Amino acid sequence: MAQVGYIRVSSNGQNTERQLEGVLLDETFTDKVSGKSLDRPALQDLLRYVRKGDEVIVHSMDRLARNLSDLLKLVTNLTSKGVRVSFKKESLTFTGEDSPMATLMLSIIGAVASFERSMIHERQLEGIAIAKAKGIYKGGKPKLSPTQAEQLRCRAQAGEPKAKLAREYGVSRETVYSYLRSAS
C-alpha cells in the first residue's frame, strides 16, 4: 500500500512545496499545468500507477479538478479501483464505501470550488474590459521577438508544419496561428 501524492500548480513559476509539505509519501506526481482538463501528464501517470490499497493524497479538491464533474469522475474512478482519496485542506477521505453525507460533502465543496473559480474568471474579464476601455490593457508580453516572428512567418509560408514551428519556438500552435494572422 503506497501513499501517493498529487500536486498541481497552473504554471512553472508557481511553488509546489507548500501543498503536501510534511506528508510522508512513497511517490509524488506533479503537474505544472492548468487544471481545466483531465489530460495532464502527471495525473495520467498517477492514474496508471495506483493500485488497490493505495492512497492518493491531494492538498485540496481544486488541485485535483477545477469543476465538479471532473472531480466526481476522478474520485469515482480511483475509489472504484480500491484506492483511497484524501484531501488535506478539507480533511476528507473517500473510499468508495462512503456514506451519503460524505458524497454530499464532496459534491458541495466541489461545487463551491467550481463556482469560486468561475467568479474569479468573471472578475478577471470585467477588469480586462475596464482596462481596455481606459486604454491601459495591452495584453500579454510578446512570446517572440520581431525577428523570430518574421522567421516563423517565412518558414510557415514555405510550408513547414505549424506544430513543428510551435515546438521549435517553444510556443503553442495557437500562438503560431496568432502570429500568422497578425501578418495579414
Order of alpha helices (4+ residues) and beta strands (2+ residues): beta-beta-alpha-beta-alpha-alpha-beta-beta-alpha-alpha-alpha-alpha
